C-alpha cells in the first residue's frame, strides 16, 4: 500500500472507518433489544413506505463497509495512474459514509 504516506488519502479513509465504527456502536446501542418492525423509510406525503427488521439496518452498515473496502482497492489502483481520481474517491468515500450516518440517524429518530 504505497499510498499510505499521502495525507489526502489516509485522512478521509481513516475518518470513514472511524465513522463506520461509530455507526455500528450507535446501531447496536439503539436497536439491541428491539424485536418489532422498524420504520426504514418515511415519506412526508405518503407516510411509512418501508418496514424492516434490525438486520436491514445492519445491512445499511455492511453496505457502507463494502463501499469503503471497494474504494480502498480502487484508490490503490488509481493512485499511480490518476492521482486526482484517487483523491476524489477518498473524499467521496468520506462524504458517502457521512450520508450513511445521517440515514441511520433518521431511522433512529423515526423509531
Residue pairs with C-beta under 8 A, 6 or more apart in sequence:
1 76
2 76
2 79
2 80
3 9
3 10
3 75
3 76
3 79
3 86
4 10
6 79
8 87
8 90
8 91
9 75
9 79
9 86
9 87
9 90
12 90
12 91
12 93
12 94
13 68
13 72
13 75
13 90
13 93
13 94
15 94
15 97
16 68
16 93
16 94
16 97
17 68
19 94
19 97
19 98
19 100
19 101
20 61
20 64
20 65
20 68
20 97
22 101
23 61
23 64
23 97
23 100
23 101
23 104
24 61
26 104
26 105
26 108
27 57
27 58
27 61
27 104
27 108
30 108
30 111
31 38
31 54
31 57
31 111
34 54
34 111
37 51
37 52
37 53
38 51
38 52
38 53
38 54
38 56
38 57
38 107
38 111
39 48
39 50
39 51
39 107
39 110
39 111
40 50
40 51
40 52
40 56
40 57
40 107
41 48
41 49
41 50
42 48
42 49
42 110
43 49
57 104
57 107
60 100
60 103
60 104
60 107
61 100
61 104
63 100
64 96
64 97
64 100
67 93
67 96
67 97
68 93
68 97
71 89
71 90
71 92
71 93
74 86
74 89
75 86
75 89
75 90
78 85
78 86
78 89
79 86
